[in-house]
Amino acid sequence: MKNKEVIKIEGKVCKGEFSKARGLMFSRKKTLIFEFKEEIKVSLHMFFVFFPINVYFLNKNKEVVEIKEKFNPFTIYFPKNKAKYIVECPNKLNVKIKDKVDW
């Protein structure tokens, strides 16, 4: 088995319910990393986020399982996969499905 390179990202980790619910609403452009207790499907909304973002869904091993690019303001997204971590980012990360990331 080949060792995969781990892609490092920088962002604010959000574990609390309030910070996860608030996300980037009324906020400036920054990267947020949401951590959940277990892998779950989490629908996302862009209400009161005034710029498009990219969203990366990661499993418990921090591997990318789904990507939503150009998630536009005032829209909703229902992911197809469960995730333990969700990364919301105003810019595009150089990652693809099955890549491993860390922070």
CNS distance restraints for C-alpha pairs under 8 A (distance, minus, plus):
assign (resid   4 and name CA) (resid  99 and name CA) 7.71 0.50 0.50
assign (resid   4 and name CA) (resid 100 and name CA) 7.22 0.50 0.50
assign (resid   5 and name CA) (resid 100 and name CA) 7.11 0.50 0.50
assign (resid   6 and name CA) (resid  99 and name CA) 7.44 0.50 0.50
assign (resid   6 and name CA) (resid 100 and name CA) 5.13 0.50 0.50
assign (resid   6 and name CA) (resid 101 and name CA) 5.16 0.50 0.50
assign (resid   6 and name CA) (resid 102 and name CA) 6.60 0.50 0.50
assign (resid   7 and name CA) (resid  95 and name CA) 7.68 0.50 0.50
assign (resid   7 and name CA) (resid  99 and name CA) 7.58 0.50 0.50
assign (resid   7 and name CA) (resid 100 and name CA) 6.21 0.50 0.50
assign (resid   7 and name CA) (resid 101 and name CA) 4.52 0.50 0.50
assign (resid   7 and name CA) (resid 102 and name CA) 6.27 0.50 0.50
assign (resid   8 and name CA) (resid 101 and name CA) 5.70 0.50 0.50
assign (resid   8 and name CA) (resid 102 and name CA) 5.05 0.50 0.50
assign (resid   8 and name CA) (resid 103 and name CA) 5.47 0.50 0.50
assign (resid   9 and name CA) (resid 101 and name CA) 7.01 0.50 0.50
assign (resid   9 and name CA) (resid 102 and name CA) 6.24 0.50 0.50
assign (resid   9 and name CA) (resid 103 and name CA) 5.11 0.50 0.50
assign (resid  10 and name CA) (resid  31 and name CA) 7.14 0.50 0.50
assign (resid  10 and name CA) (resid 103 and name CA) 5.72 0.50 0.50
assign (resid  11 and name CA) (resid  30 and name CA) 7.21 0.50 0.50
assign (resid  11 and name CA) (resid  31 and name CA) 4.70 0.50 0.50
assign (resid  11 and name CA) (resid  32 and name CA) 5.23 0.50 0.50
assign (resid  11 and name CA) (resid  33 and name CA) 6.22 0.50 0.50
assign (resid  11 and name CA) (resid 103 and name CA) 7.39 0.50 0.50
assign (resid  12 and name CA) (resid  31 and name CA) 6.42 0.50 0.50
assign (resid  12 and name CA) (resid  32 and name CA) 4.90 0.50 0.50
assign (resid  12 and name CA) (resid  33 and name CA) 5.89 0.50 0.50
assign (resid  13 and name CA) (resid  32 and name CA) 6.04 0.50 0.50
assign (resid  13 and name CA) (resid  33 and name CA) 4.62 0.50 0.50
assign (resid  13 and name CA) (resid  34 and name CA) 5.94 0.50 0.50
assign (resid  13 and name CA) (resid  35 and name CA) 7.17 0.50 0.50
assign (resid  14 and name CA) (resid  19 and name CA) 5.76 0.50 0.50
assign (resid  14 and name CA) (resid  20 and name CA) 5.93 0.50 0.50
assign (resid  14 and name CA) (resid  32 and name CA) 6.91 0.50 0.50
assign (resid  14 and name CA) (resid  33 and name CA) 5.89 0.50 0.50
assign (resid  14 and name CA) (resid  34 and name CA) 4.83 0.50 0.50
assign (resid  14 and name CA) (resid  35 and name CA) 6.27 0.50 0.50
assign (resid  15 and name CA) (resid  19 and name CA) 7.08 0.50 0.50
assign (resid  15 and name CA) (resid  20 and name CA) 6.77 0.50 0.50
assign (resid  15 and name CA) (resid  34 and name CA) 6.16 0.50 0.50
assign (resid  15 and name CA) (resid  35 and name CA) 5.29 0.50 0.50
assign (resid  15 and name CA) (resid  36 and name CA) 6.87 0.50 0.50
assign (resid  16 and name CA) (resid  20 and name CA) 6.20 0.50 0.50
assign (resid  17 and name CA) (resid  21 and name CA) 6.04 0.50 0.50
assign (resid  18 and name CA) (resid  22 and name CA) 6.04 0.50 0.50
assign (resid  19 and name CA) (resid  23 and name CA) 5.94 0.50 0.50
assign (resid  20 and name CA) (resid  34 and name CA) 6.30 0.50 0.50
assign (resid  23 and name CA) (resid  32 and name CA) 7.34 0.50 0.50
assign (resid  24 and name CA) (resid  28 and name CA) 7.24 0.50 0.50
assign (resid  24 and name CA) (resid  29 and name CA) 7.69 0.50 0.50
assign (resid  24 and name CA) (resid  30 and name CA) 7.98 0.50 0.50
assign (resid  24 and name CA) (resid  32 and name CA) 7.89 0.50 0.50
assign (resid  24 and name CA) (resid  49 and name CA) 6.05 0.50 0.50
assign (resid  25 and name CA) (resid  46 and name CA) 7.53 0.50 0.50
assign (resid  25 and name CA) (resid  47 and name CA) 6.88 0.50 0.50
assign (resid  25 and name CA) (resid  48 and name CA) 5.01 0.50 0.50
assign (resid  25 and name CA) (resid  49 and name CA) 4.80 0.50 0.50
assign (resid  26 and name CA) (resid  48 and name CA) 5.80 0.50 0.50
assign (resid  26 and name CA) (resid  49 and name CA) 5.97 0.50 0.50
assign (resid  26 and name CA) (resid  50 and name CA) 7.67 0.50 0.50
assign (resid  27 and name CA) (resid  49 and name CA) 7.14 0.50 0.50
assign (resid  29 and name CA) (resid  51 and name CA) 7.96 0.50 0.50
assign (resid  29 and name CA) (resid  89 and name CA) 7.88 0.50 0.50
assign (resid  29 and name CA) (resid  90 and name CA) 5.85 0.50 0.50
assign (resid  30 and name CA) (resid  89 and name CA) 6.44 0.50 0.50
assign (resid  30 and name CA) (resid  90 and name CA) 6.31 0.50 0.50
assign (resid  31 and name CA) (resid  87 and name CA) 7.06 0.50 0.50
assign (resid  31 and name CA) (resid  88 and name CA) 5.65 0.50 0.50
assign (resid  31 and name CA) (resid  89 and name CA) 4.48 0.50 0.50
assign (resid  31 and name CA) (resid  90 and name CA) 6.61 0.50 0.50
assign (resid  32 and name CA) (resid  87 and name CA) 5.74 0.50 0.50
assign (resid  32 and name CA) (resid  88 and name CA) 5.22 0.50 0.50
assign (resid  32 and name CA) (resid  89 and name CA) 6.60 0.50 0.50
assign (resid  33 and name CA) (resid  85 and name CA) 6.77 0.50 0.50
assign (resid  33 and name CA) (resid  86 and name CA) 5.75 0.50 0.50
assign (resid  33 and name CA) (resid  87 and name CA) 4.48 0.50 0.50
assign (resid  33 and name CA) (resid  88 and name CA) 6.47 0.50 0.50
assign (resid  34 and name CA) (resid  85 and name CA) 5.42 0.50 0.50
assign (resid  34 and name CA) (resid  86 and name CA) 5.05 0.50 0.50
assign (resid  34 and name CA) (resid  87 and name CA) 6.30 0.50 0.50
assign (resid  35 and name CA) (resid  84 and name CA) 6.05 0.50 0.50
assign (resid  35 and name CA) (resid  85 and name CA) 4.74 0.50 0.50
assign (resid  35 and name CA) (resid  86 and name CA) 6.84 0.50 0.50
assign (resid  36 and name CA) (resid  40 and name CA) 7.87 0.50 0.50
assign (resid  36 and name CA) (resid  84 and name CA) 5.17 0.50 0.50
assign (resid  36 and name CA) (resid  85 and name CA) 6.27 0.50 0.50
assign (resid  37 and name CA) (resid  84 and name CA) 6.93 0.50 0.50
assign (resid  38 and name CA) (resid  60 and name CA) 7.54 0.50 0.50
assign (resid  38 and name CA) (resid  83 and name CA) 7.72 0.50 0.50
assign (resid  38 and name CA) (resid  84 and name CA) 5.40 0.50 0.50
assign (resid  39 and name CA) (resid  59 and name CA) 6.59 0.50 0.50
assign (resid  39 and name CA) (resid  60 and name CA) 6.69 0.50 0.50
assign (resid  39 and name CA) (resid  82 and name CA) 5.36 0.50 0.50
assign (resid  39 and name CA) (resid  83 and name CA) 4.57 0.50 0.50
assign (resid  39 and name CA) (resid  84 and name CA) 4.17 0.50 0.50
assign (resid  39 and name CA) (resid  85 and name CA) 7.85 0.50 0.50
assign (resid  40 and name CA) (resid  82 and name CA) 4.51 0.50 0.50
assign (resid  40 and name CA) (resid  83 and name CA) 5.35 0.50 0.50
assign (resid  40 and name CA) (resid  84 and name CA) 6.46 0.50 0.50
assign (resid  41 and name CA) (resid  79 and name CA) 6.56 0.50 0.50
assign (resid  41 and name CA) (resid  80 and name CA) 7.56 0.50 0.50
assign (resid  41 and name CA) (resid  81 and name CA) 6.26 0.50 0.50
assign (resid  41 and name CA) (resid  82 and name CA) 4.38 0.50 0.50
assign (resid  41 and name CA) (resid  83 and name CA) 6.25 0.50 0.50
assign (resid  42 and name CA) (resid  78 and name CA) 7.17 0.50 0.50
assign (resid  42 and name CA) (resid  79 and name CA) 6.93 0.50 0.50
assign (resid  42 and name CA) (resid  82 and name CA) 7.44 0.50 0.50
assign (resid  42 and name CA) (resid  83 and name CA) 7.70 0.50 0.50
assign (resid  43 and name CA) (resid  76 and name CA) 7.29 0.50 0.50
assign (resid  43 and name CA) (resid  77 and name CA) 5.73 0.50 0.50
assign (resid  43 and name CA) (resid  78 and name CA) 4.64 0.50 0.50
assign (resid  43 and name CA) (resid  79 and name CA) 6.35 0.50 0.50
assign (resid  44 and name CA) (resid  76 and name CA) 5.69 0.50 0.50
assign (resid  44 and name CA) (resid  77 and name CA) 5.22 0.50 0.50
assign (resid  44 and name CA) (resid  78 and name CA) 6.63 0.50 0.50
assign (resid  45 and name CA) (resid  74 and name CA) 6.95 0.50 0.50
assign (resid  45 and name CA) (resid  75 and name CA) 5.80 0.50 0.50
assign (resid  45 and name CA) (resid  76 and name CA) 4.30 0.50 0.50
assign (resid  45 and name CA) (resid  77 and name CA) 6.33 0.50 0.50
assign (resid  46 and name CA) (resid  50 and name CA) 7.99 0.50 0.50
assign (resid  46 and name CA) (resid  71 and name CA) 7.67 0.50 0.50
assign (resid  46 and name CA) (resid  72 and name CA) 6.90 0.50 0.50
assign (resid  46 and name CA) (resid  73 and name CA) 4.98 0.50 0.50
assign (resid  46 and name CA) (resid  74 and name CA) 4.69 0.50 0.50
assign (resid  46 and name CA) (resid  75 and name CA) 5.32 0.50 0.50
assign (resid  46 and name CA) (resid  76 and name CA) 6.33 0.50 0.50
assign (resid  47 and name CA) (resid  73 and name CA) 6.45 0.50 0.50
assign (resid  47 and name CA) (resid  74 and name CA) 4.55 0.50 0.50
assign (resid  47 and name CA) (resid  75 and name CA) 6.92 0.50 0.50
assign (resid  48 and name CA) (resid  73 and name CA) 7.26 0.50 0.50
assign (resid  48 and name CA) (resid  74 and name CA) 6.82 0.50 0.50
assign (resid  49 and name CA) (resid  73 and name CA) 5.61 0.50 0.50
assign (resid  49 and name CA) (resid  74 and name CA) 7.13 0.50 0.50
assign (resid  50 and name CA) (resid  73 and name CA) 5.47 0.50 0.50
assign (resid  50 and name CA) (resid  74 and name CA) 7.95 0.50 0.50
assign (resid  51 and name CA) (resid  72 and name CA) 6.78 0.50 0.50
assign (resid  51 and name CA) (resid  73 and name CA) 5.87 0.50 0.50
assign (resid  51 and name CA) (resid  90 and name CA) 7.74 0.50 0.50
assign (resid  52 and name CA) (resid  70 and name CA) 5.46 0.50 0.50
assign (resid  52 and name CA) (resid  71 and name CA) 5.28 0.50 0.50
assign (resid  52 and name CA) (resid  72 and name CA) 4.44 0.50 0.50
assign (resid  52 and name CA) (resid  73 and name CA) 5.84 0.50 0.50
assign (resid  52 and name CA) (resid  90 and name CA) 6.71 0.50 0.50
assign (resid  53 and name CA) (resid  69 and name CA) 6.87 0.50 0.50
assign (resid  53 and name CA) (resid  70 and name CA) 5.44 0.50 0.50
assign (resid  53 and name CA) (resid  71 and name CA) 5.20 0.50 0.50
assign (resid  53 and name CA) (resid  72 and name CA) 6.80 0.50 0.50
assign (resid  53 and name CA) (resid  88 and name CA) 6.57 0.50 0.50
assign (resid  53 and name CA) (resid  89 and name CA) 5.50 0.50 0.50
assign (resid  53 and name CA) (resid  90 and name CA) 4.41 0.50 0.50
assign (resid  53 and name CA) (resid  91 and name CA) 6.66 0.50 0.50
assign (resid  54 and name CA) (resid  67 and name CA) 7.47 0.50 0.50
assign (resid  54 and name CA) (resid  68 and name CA) 5.77 0.50 0.50
assign (resid  54 and name CA) (resid  69 and name CA) 4.43 0.50 0.50
assign (resid  54 and name CA) (resid  70 and name CA) 5.44 0.50 0.50
assign (resid  54 and name CA) (resid  71 and name CA) 5.91 0.50 0.50
assign (resid  54 and name CA) (resid  88 and name CA) 5.94 0.50 0.50
assign (resid  54 and name CA) (resid  89 and name CA) 5.23 0.50 0.50
assign (resid  54 and name CA) (resid  90 and name CA) 6.12 0.50 0.50
assign (resid  54 and name CA) (resid  91 and name CA) 6.62 0.50 0.50
assign (resid  54 and name CA) (resid  92 and name CA) 6.17 0.50 0.50
assign (resid  55 and name CA) (resid  67 and name CA) 5.81 0.50 0.50
assign (resid  55 and name CA) (resid  68 and name CA) 5.01 0.50 0.50
assign (resid  55 and name CA) (resid  69 and name CA) 6.29 0.50 0.50
assign (resid  55 and name CA) (resid  71 and name CA) 7.32 0.50 0.50
assign (resid  55 and name CA) (resid  86 and name CA) 6.89 0.50 0.50
assign (resid  55 and name CA) (resid  87 and name CA) 5.58 0.50 0.50
assign (resid  55 and name CA) (resid  88 and name CA) 4.66 0.50 0.50
assign (resid  55 and name CA) (resid  89 and name CA) 6.27 0.50 0.50
assign (resid  56 and name CA) (resid  64 and name CA) 6.57 0.50 0.50
assign (resid  56 and name CA) (resid  65 and name CA) 7.79 0.50 0.50
assign (resid  56 and name CA) (resid  66 and name CA) 6.07 0.50 0.50
assign (resid  56 and name CA) (resid  67 and name CA) 4.72 0.50 0.50
assign (resid  56 and name CA) (resid  68 and name CA) 6.49 0.50 0.50
assign (resid  56 and name CA) (resid  86 and name CA) 5.66 0.50 0.50
assign (resid  56 and name CA) (resid  87 and name CA) 5.01 0.50 0.50
assign (resid  56 and name CA) (resid  88 and name CA) 6.65 0.50 0.50
assign (resid  57 and name CA) (resid  64 and name CA) 5.74 0.50 0.50
assign (resid  57 and name CA) (resid  65 and name CA) 5.71 0.50 0.50
assign (resid  57 and name CA) (resid  66 and name CA) 5.09 0.50 0.50
assign (resid  57 and name CA) (resid  67 and name CA) 6.25 0.50 0.50
assign (resid  57 and name CA) (resid  81 and name CA) 7.89 0.50 0.50
assign (resid  57 and name CA) (resid  82 and name CA) 7.80 0.50 0.50
assign (resid  57 and name CA) (resid  83 and name CA) 5.52 0.50 0.50
assign (resid  57 and name CA) (resid  84 and name CA) 7.71 0.50 0.50
assign (resid  57 and name CA) (resid  85 and name CA) 6.08 0.50 0.50
assign (resid  57 and name CA) (resid  86 and name CA) 4.69 0.50 0.50
assign (resid  57 and name CA) (resid  87 and name CA) 6.55 0.50 0.50
assign (resid  58 and name CA) (resid  62 and name CA) 5.04 0.50 0.50
assign (resid  58 and name CA) (resid  63 and name CA) 5.07 0.50 0.50
assign (resid  58 and name CA) (resid  64 and name CA) 4.46 0.50 0.50
assign (resid  58 and name CA) (resid  65 and name CA) 5.50 0.50 0.50
assign (resid  58 and name CA) (resid  66 and name CA) 7.22 0.50 0.50
assign (resid  58 and name CA) (resid  83 and name CA) 5.19 0.50 0.50
assign (resid  58 and name CA) (resid  84 and name CA) 6.09 0.50 0.50
assign (resid  58 and name CA) (resid  85 and name CA) 5.02 0.50 0.50
assign (resid  58 and name CA) (resid  86 and name CA) 6.09 0.50 0.50
assign (resid  58 and name CA) (resid  87 and name CA) 7.95 0.50 0.50
assign (resid  59 and name CA) (resid  63 and name CA) 5.50 0.50 0.50
assign (resid  59 and name CA) (resid  64 and name CA) 6.67 0.50 0.50
assign (resid  59 and name CA) (resid  65 and name CA) 6.48 0.50 0.50
assign (resid  59 and name CA) (resid  82 and name CA) 7.16 0.50 0.50
assign (resid  59 and name CA) (resid  83 and name CA) 4.80 0.50 0.50
assign (resid  59 and name CA) (resid  84 and name CA) 5.20 0.50 0.50
assign (resid  59 and name CA) (resid  85 and name CA) 6.50 0.50 0.50
assign (resid  60 and name CA) (resid  83 and name CA) 7.17 0.50 0.50
assign (resid  60 and name CA) (resid  84 and name CA) 5.35 0.50 0.50
assign (resid  60 and name CA) (resid  85 and name CA) 7.33 0.50 0.50
assign (resid  61 and name CA) (resid 100 and name CA) 7.60 0.50 0.50
assign (resid  62 and name CA) (resid  84 and name CA) 7.99 0.50 0.50
assign (resid  62 and name CA) (resid  85 and name CA) 7.18 0.50 0.50
assign (resid  62 and name CA) (resid 100 and name CA) 5.59 0.50 0.50
assign (resid  62 and name CA) (resid 101 and name CA) 5.71 0.50 0.50
assign (resid  62 and name CA) (resid 102 and name CA) 6.80 0.50 0.50
assign (resid  63 and name CA) (resid  97 and name CA) 7.56 0.50 0.50
assign (resid  63 and name CA) (resid  98 and name CA) 5.35 0.50 0.50
assign (resid  63 and name CA) (resid  99 and name CA) 5.40 0.50 0.50
assign (resid  63 and name CA) (resid 100 and name CA) 4.23 0.50 0.50
assign (resid  63 and name CA) (resid 101 and name CA) 6.33 0.50 0.50
assign (resid  64 and name CA) (resid  95 and name CA) 7.82 0.50 0.50
assign (resid  64 and name CA) (resid  96 and name CA) 6.76 0.50 0.50
assign (resid  64 and name CA) (resid  97 and name CA) 4.95 0.50 0.50
assign (resid  64 and name CA) (resid  98 and name CA) 5.00 0.50 0.50
assign (resid  64 and name CA) (resid  99 and name CA) 5.50 0.50 0.50
assign (resid  64 and name CA) (resid 100 and name CA) 6.35 0.50 0.50
assign (resid  64 and name CA) (resid 101 and name CA) 7.61 0.50 0.50
assign (resid  65 and name CA) (resid  81 and name CA) 6.91 0.50 0.50
assign (resid  65 and name CA) (resid  83 and name CA) 7.63 0.50 0.50
assign (resid  65 and name CA) (resid  97 and name CA) 5.49 0.50 0.50
assign (resid  65 and name CA) (resid  98 and name CA) 6.16 0.50 0.50
assign (resid  66 and name CA) (resid  79 and name CA) 7.67 0.50 0.50
assign (resid  66 and name CA) (resid  80 and name CA) 7.72 0.50 0.50
assign (resid  66 and name CA) (resid  81 and name CA) 6.76 0.50 0.50
assign (resid  66 and name CA) (resid  97 and name CA) 6.33 0.50 0.50
assign (resid  67 and name CA) (resid  96 and name CA) 7.75 0.50 0.50
assign (resid  67 and name CA) (resid  97 and name CA) 7.39 0.50 0.50
assign (resid  69 and name CA) (resid  92 and name CA) 7.71 0.50 0.50
assign (resid  71 and name CA) (resid  75 and name CA) 7.42 0.50 0.50
assign (resid  71 and name CA) (resid  77 and name CA) 7.91 0.50 0.50
assign (resid  89 and name CA) (resid  93 and name CA) 7.79 0.50 0.50
assign (resid  95 and name CA) (resid  99 and name CA) 6.12 0.50 0.50
